[in-house]
Amino acid sequence: MSESVHTVMTLPTARRSGCPFGPPAELLDARGHGPISRCIHPGGAPGWLITGYDLVRAVLADPRFSSRKELINVGGDFVIPPAPPGEFLLMDDPQHRRYRKPLMGKFTVRRMRLLTERVEQITADCLDAMEKAGPPTDLVTAFAKPIPSIVICELLGVPYEDRGSFQEQIDAFMGGETSDEDLMAAYTAVQDYLAELVVAKRAHPTDDVLSDLTDSDLTDEELRGVGLILLAAGFDTTANMLALGTFALLRHPAQLAALRTEPALADRAVEELLRYLSVAKTFMRTALEDVEVGGLTIEAGTTVVLSYNTANRDPERFADPHVLDLQRQNGGHLAFGHGVHQCLGQQLARVEMRVAFPALFSRFPTLRLAVPAEEVVLRPETADIYGVRSLPVTWDV
């Protein structure tokens, strides 16, 4: 590849009008120029934007690229502190491995499948409540949020009566719609609560992940950070996949009809929705040394932006990538990342979605939007996880 490469002056965020499920047009344009482009970070620092599937996957697997928060270089006056203890997503090995290793046995495929019956019961309870209340309803608050919220709170040992406040605080610091002051207040409130919960688990352990971790060498402060990562990731990503996935299926009636007539299609449907929607949109990595990527040299200290949503719609990897096709055979999407930081809770998310989508459309076969599609309120692109803020739906009684 020559040094004459496409340059993106500002990292695009706005999605195309009428295209709530696809990446911003500028990102797709950048991918059209090649899998890697130059970019300018918000503070003026030069960087790279990687939009191609193969190169995104390669960088995620390359230990010469760091996840460390404090190494992110966007220029200007931005001084980014290291990740707090326990928040291992923004760390490298061996620190990352130290936090992740005690958790790996808690989220195996087998353990998560054993949770299926409980997920089915939680889902049925939500659907019962929807049916009893009658249409219309906001699917986000009635269905998409409660299911993963209850599941992750039970796994961590968070008391049921505290679940509602957790939802509000996590929405506040991950939803991209609060001031910096309110964001920090919500973040601090969750940290303070988890600090108290860790002390309680040490004194009176119960049958949950957080109690189990009190037997490890992790300090209270570290356990608080681990709990925060698990709680936020286990709730917010799946909630937005359930809501945005339902929106996408309602906008693709032929695909929804296929799912309704073939319940066994659920596994493949979940993988395709993960690829098609890519709610975790972008991640950053910083080069620890000069690294050649796609025939270009990324200099040490340079931060690259990895665009998951364009990688998952790369025409060199997926045929007709902008088409939602629940029968699609070739998986291998990057919705859960790749390499040592690949999402720890991906099997839990899969179980929740495999149960929830078929159950929803089986219980309410006439489910449909209660407002025109263009009036569905989406999360802003500044949110860490993309999705819908509200999804009004109705059905025949």
N, C-alpha and C positions, 0 to 999 in steps of 0.2 A: 504494500500500500504506500502511496506517495505521501509526502509531507503536506500536500495540498488537501487539507481535510475540511469538512464542514465545521462551522463555528456557530454555537448557540450563545447569543449574547446574554440572555437571562433565562434561567431555568423555567420552562413553561409549566403552568399549572391549570389554566382554564380549559375545561372540556368543551368540545364542540356543541353548539346549540342543537338540541334534539338527539344527541348521542351520549346519554348518561352513563353508558357502560364501557365506552372506549377511551383510550388514552387521549390526552390533549393533542390537537392537530400538529402542533409544533414538534412534539416528540415523535409522532409518526413520520413527519417530514424529515427529521434528523435521521431516523432509521432508514428512510429512503435514500439518504446520501451515503449510507454505510453504517456498520455496526458500532462505530466509535466516532465521537465528535469532540471538538474542543468546546469548553464552556467557561463562562465567567461566573464565579460564585458571588453571593449577595454582597460580600465585603470587598469585592474587586479582585480576589485572588484567582489566577488562572487554574482551570481544572479540566476534567474530562467527563464526558457523558457517554455511558456505554448502554446501547439500546439493543444490541444483538444477543440472541439467546446463547450462542456458544461462548462469546466473550464474557457475558455476565456470569455464566456458570464457571468459567475458568478462573475469573477473579475471586469468586466466592470460595473456590477450593485452594487458592494460592496463599500460603502463609506469609508471603512477602507483602501482602496487603493486610493492614491492621483494622480492627473494629474499635480500637480504643477511642473513647469519646474525646479525650484531651488532645488527640493528634489531628482532629478535623481542622482543616485549614481553609477557611472561607475568606480570609483577609480582613482588612479594616480593623476596627477596635474589638472584634469579637474574640473574647477570651473564654474558652470552653474548659470548665473544670473536669477532672476525672470523674468517672461514674462512681456513685456512692457504693459502699460495701454491699455486696450481694447482687447488685444489678448487672449480672454477668453478660447480658447481650452486648454491652459496650466495653467488653474486655477481651484480651487475647489469652491464649494459654501461656503459662500454666494456671493463671488466676481463673480464667473462664472454666477450665476443666475441673478445678477444685470445687466450684459451685455446681457445675452441671452433673458431675459423676454421681453424687448421692441421689440425684433426681431421676436418673435414667431408668432405674428399675421400677419407678412409680408410674411410668407412662409407656410401658411396652404395649405392643399390639394386643397381646393376650389379655393384659390387665384392662385395657380400654374396652375390649369386646365384652369382658365380663360385666362392664357397666351398662351394657345395652338395655337390659331389662329396666334398670333405674331410669335411664334416659327416656325409655318408652313411657314409663309412668309419669314422669315430669311433663313430657310432651302432651300426654292424654289429659292431664290436669289442666294445662293451659288451654287446650282445645275445648274442654268441658266448660271452662269459665267463659271463653269466647261465645260458645253456643248459648249458654245461659243468659249472658248479657245481650245477645242479639246484635245484628248489624245496625249501622256500620261500626267499625273499630279501627284503631291505629295498630297495625300489625307489629310495629316496632315495640310498643309498650305491652301489648297483649301476648306476644308470641316470641319475637326475635330476641328480646333482652332477657325475659325470665328464664328461658331454658338454659343457656350457658351460664347465667348468673347463679342459678340454684346449683347446677352441677359443680362449678368450680368452687363455690363456697362450701359445699359439702366435702369436696376433696381436700380443701385446705383446713376445714374445721371452723369456718366462720359461722357464728350463730345465725340462724335463719332470720331472726328479727333485725339483724344489722344489714341485711342484703340491700334493702332499698337505699340506704345512705351510701353504700358502696357504689351502686349504679350511678348515683348522682355525681359523686366525686370523680369517678373514672371518666364519665362523660365530660366533666368540666376540664380535666387536664389532657384528654386525648381527642376531644371533639373539634378543636380548632376554632371555637367560637367564643372564647372567653378572653378577657384582658390578661396581661401578664401577671398582674396582681392577683386576680381570681384564680388563675391557673396554679400559681405557687401556693395559694391558700388551700386549694383542693388537694394538691400533691402533699402538702404538709399534714393535712387532716388524715389522709390515708396512712401516711407513715406513722403518725402518732397512734392511730388505732392499731396498726399492726404491731407496733412496739409493745402495746399493752397486751395484745393477743399472744405474742411470743412468750411474755412473762407468765401468762396464764397457762399456756401449754406446757411450759417447763414444770410448773407447780402441779398441774393436774392434766397429764397427757390423755388424749382420747384417740380414737381410731381414725386418724387423718394424716395427710402428708406433713403438715407443719409439726405435729407432735412427733412423728417419726424422725424428722430432721433435728429435733432437740437432742437426739442421741449422737449426732455427728459432732465434729470439732468446730462447727460454725458458731460464731458469737451471736448474741442477741441482735446486734446491729446488722450483721450479715443475714441472719434469718429474716429480719424485717425487709431487707432489700430483695431477697429471693422471693418472699411472699408477695411483694409488690409486683414483681415481674410476672409471676404466675397468675396472679389475680387479674392484672390488666390484660395480659395476652390471652388468657383463657376466657375472658369475658368479651372484650371489645371486638376482636377479630371475628369470632364466630357469630356474635350478634349481628354484625354488619353483613356477613355472608348470608345469614338467614334472611335478612330484610331485603338486601339488594338482589339476592338470588331469587326471591319470590317475585320481586319487581321484574326481573329479567324474564322469568318464565311466563309471567302474565303478559309480557310484551311479545312473546314468541309462542303463540297458541299451538302451533304444530308440534313444537318440542314438548310443551306441557302435556299435550294429548298423548304423546309417546310415553311419557313418564307415568301418566295415569293408567294406561293400558298395559304397561310392562313394569310392574313394581321392581322386578329384578334388575331394571335399568338404573336403579338408584346409585349404585357404586360408581358407574361410569358417568352418570349425570353430575355427581358431586365433583369428580375430577375435572369435568369440562367446565362447570361453573367456577371452580377455583381458577382455572386457566383464563377463562373469558373475562372474569371480573377483576382478579388480582387486586384485592382490596388493600393489601400491603404494597404500596405503589413503588417506592424507591428506598434504597438504603445507601449508605456511604461507606467507603473504605479509603484508607490513606496508605500510599506506597511507603514502605520502610526502606527501600533502596530503589535504584533505577530498575524498572521492569519493562520488558518489551511486551506489548499487548496489541495484537492485530497489526503487527509490523511497525508500530509506533512506540517510542520510548516515553514512558511515564516516569518523571523524575521523582526521586526520593522527596517525601514531604508533601507531595501533591495529593489532593483529595479527589476521588472519582465518585460520580453519582451512578448507581446501578439502577436502571429502569426496569423493574420487574414486569410492568404492564406491557411495555413494548417487546420485551424478550418473550413473553408468553403469547405474543401475536406476531412473532417473527415468521415471515413467509418461507424462510429457508428451513424452518423447523416444523411448522404446522401448515398443512394444506388449508386454503381458505380460512386464514386465521381470524378474520373478523366475523365469521359465521359461528353462531352458537349451535353446536351439533352434539346432542347427547349420545349419539352413536359413535362418536369419534374413537378411533382405536388407539392412536398414538398418544400416550400420556407423557410423563416426564416433564410436566410443567415446573416452574420455579416459584409457585405461590407460597411454598413453605421454605424457600431459600434452598441452600445447598452447602455442603461442606460441614465443618465442625459446628457452625451456628445454625444448622437446619433446625426448624421449629421443633422444640421438644414435645409440644402438645398436639402435634399434627394428627395423631391417631384419635385423640379425644375429639378434636374438631370434626374429623370424618364420621365418627360414630354419631355425633349429635346431628350432623346434616343428613346422614343416611336415614336416620329415624324421622327427623322432623319434616323434611320436604314431602315424602310420600304420605305421612300421616295428615298433614295439613290439607293436601289436595284430595285425599280420600274422604276426610270428614266434611269438607266444604267443596263439593264438585262444581258448584257455580261461583266460586270465589272469583272476584274481579275487582279492579280499581274502582274506588268510589269518587274519584276526581279524574279529570283529564291527565294523561301521563305527564304533560309538560308542567302540571301544577304540583307534582310530587316534589317535596323539599329535600334536596340533597345536602349531604355534608359538604362543607367547603373543602377545597383542595389543600388548605392549610392543615387539615386534620391528619393525624398520623395514619389513621386507617380510613379509607374511603367508604362511603355508604349512603344510606338515606336517613334523614333526621326523622321523617314521619312518612308512613305509608298507609293512607286511608283505604280500606277495603270494605266490600260489602258482599252479600250472598243472598240467595233466595231462601226464604224461611218456609 
